[in-house]
Amino acid sequence: MREVQIYGVSFDMVGKQPIVLLKTVDDNRFLPIWIGHPEAAAILMKLQGADTPRPMTHDLIVDMLDQADTTCERISITELRDNTFYASITLSIAGSEIEIDSRPSDALALAVRMSAPIFVADEVIDESSIEFEQGEEDNDEVVEKFKDFLDDISPEDFLQDS
């Protein structure tokens, strides 16, 4: 497993589908994951520090976990199967860890609210990430290169040939 951070949320230019972009902590590998609009809004709102007058679904989950004295230890994106990413949420409750199956988008929305570390399986990084040489370029140039890349890609491009 490799640790990643949420680098940003964007939209593919073809289908206007939201994409959360994860970046490996130790190098310049980026993993795009297509997500739904509500989950993109939930992630973006928290990343931008926006609050709502009433708790949204992910905020409610965090409040419930806090009331039950439960912490989120980590989020793991565990596999990519049939063009679908799978994730799990590891919770610590009463001295024990439990793992809960989750969609990556919901797990990531929870991670940003609970400051939980995010990990991706090595196989997923190897199969589906894109590496950008940073070298002399600054972050803005890397982001521009990635946006150009997103303009010409679709989820089907990540299907493996059998």
C-alpha positions in Angstrom: 0.0 0.0 0.0 1.2 3.5 -0.8 0.0 6.7 0.9 -1.7 9.3 -1.3 -3.2 12.7 -0.8 -6.2 14.3 -2.5 -4.5 16.6 -5.1 -7.8 18.0 -6.4 -11.2 17.4 -8.0 -11.7 18.2 -11.7 -14.1 17.2 -14.5 -13.3 15.2 -17.6 -14.0 17.4 -20.7 -15.9 14.7 -22.6 -18.6 13.6 -20.2 -18.3 16.3 -17.6 -17.9 13.5 -15.0 -16.1 14.5 -11.8 -12.6 13.1 -11.2 -10.8 13.0 -7.9 -7.1 13.1 -8.4 -4.9 11.3 -5.9 -1.1 11.9 -5.7 1.4 9.6 -4.2 3.2 11.1 -1.2 6.6 9.9 -2.2 6.7 10.7 -5.9 4.8 12.2 -8.9 2.3 9.4 -9.6 -1.3 10.5 -10.0 -4.4 8.3 -9.8 -7.6 9.6 -11.4 -10.9 8.1 -10.0 -14.2 9.0 -11.6 -16.8 9.7 -9.0 -20.4 11.0 -8.8 -21.4 14.7 -8.6 -22.8 14.5 -5.0 -19.6 12.9 -3.8 -17.4 15.4 -5.7 -19.4 18.3 -4.1 -19.0 16.7 -0.6 -15.2 16.4 -1.1 -14.8 19.9 -2.6 -16.9 21.5 0.1 -14.7 20.2 2.8 -11.4 20.8 1.0 -12.5 24.4 0.5 -13.6 24.8 4.1 -17.3 25.4 3.3 -19.9 24.6 6.0 -23.5 23.9 5.6 -26.3 25.0 8.0 -27.2 21.4 8.6 -25.0 18.3 8.4 -24.7 16.6 5.1 -24.6 12.8 4.9 -20.8 12.5 5.4 -20.8 15.0 8.2 -23.6 13.1 9.9 -21.5 9.9 9.7 -18.5 11.7 11.3 -20.8 13.0 14.1 -22.1 9.5 14.7 -18.6 8.0 14.8 -17.5 10.7 17.2 -20.5 10.1 19.5 -19.6 6.4 19.5 -16.0 7.2 20.3 -14.8 5.7 17.0 -11.9 6.9 14.9 -11.2 6.4 11.3 -7.7 4.9 11.1 -7.3 4.9 7.4 -9.0 4.7 4.0 -7.7 2.1 1.5 -8.4 1.9 -2.2 -7.9 -1.9 -2.5 -8.5 -2.9 -6.1 -9.6 -2.0 -9.5 -11.9 -4.7 -11.0 -14.0 -4.4 -14.2 -13.2 -0.7 -14.4 -14.6 -0.2 -10.8 -12.4 0.9 -7.9 -13.1 -0.7 -4.5 -12.2 0.8 -1.1 -12.4 0.1 2.6 -12.7 2.2 5.7 -10.8 1.0 8.8 -12.4 2.1 12.0 -11.1 1.8 15.6 -13.7 1.2 18.2 -13.2 0.0 21.7 -9.7 -1.1 21.0 -10.5 -3.2 18.0 -10.2 -2.4 14.3 -13.0 -3.1 11.9 -13.0 -2.8 8.1 -16.0 -1.6 6.2 -16.5 -2.0 2.4 -17.0 1.4 0.7 -17.1 3.2 -2.6 -13.9 5.2 -2.9 -15.8 8.5 -3.3 -17.6 8.0 0.1 -14.4 6.8 1.8 -12.5 9.9 0.5 -15.3 12.3 1.6 -15.0 10.7 5.0 -11.2 10.9 5.0 -11.2 14.7 4.4 -13.6 15.2 7.3 -11.7 13.0 9.7 -8.1 13.8 8.6 -7.6 10.0 8.0 -4.6 8.9 5.9 -5.4 7.5 2.4 -3.7 4.5 1.0 -3.8 2.8 -2.4 -2.8 -0.8 -3.2 0.5 -1.1 -5.1 -1.2 -3.1 -7.9 -3.8 -0.2 -8.4 -1.0 2.4 -8.5 1.0 0.2 -11.0 -2.0 -0.5 -13.3 -3.8 2.8 -13.3 -1.7 5.8 -12.2 0.1 8.3 -14.4 3.6 9.5 -13.7 4.6 13.1 -14.5 8.2 14.2 -14.4 8.3 17.3 -12.3 12.0 18.2 -12.6 12.3 21.9 -13.2 8.6 22.4 -13.7 6.5 24.0 -11.0 3.2 22.6 -9.7 1.1 24.8 -12.0 2.8 23.3 -15.0 2.2 19.7 -13.8 -1.5 20.6 -13.2 -1.7 22.0 -16.7 -0.2 18.9 -18.2 -2.6 16.8 -16.3 -5.6 18.8 -17.4 -4.4 18.4 -21.0 -4.2 14.6 -20.3 -7.8 14.6 -18.9 -9.1 16.4 -22.0 -8.4 13.3 -24.0 -9.1 10.4 -21.7 -12.2 8.4 -20.6 -12.7 5.7 -18.0 -12.6 3.1 -20.7 -9.0 4.0 -21.4 -8.1 2.3 -18.1 -9.6 -1.1 -19.1 -7.0 -3.7 -19.3 -6.6 -5.8 -22.5 -7.0 -9.5 -21.7 
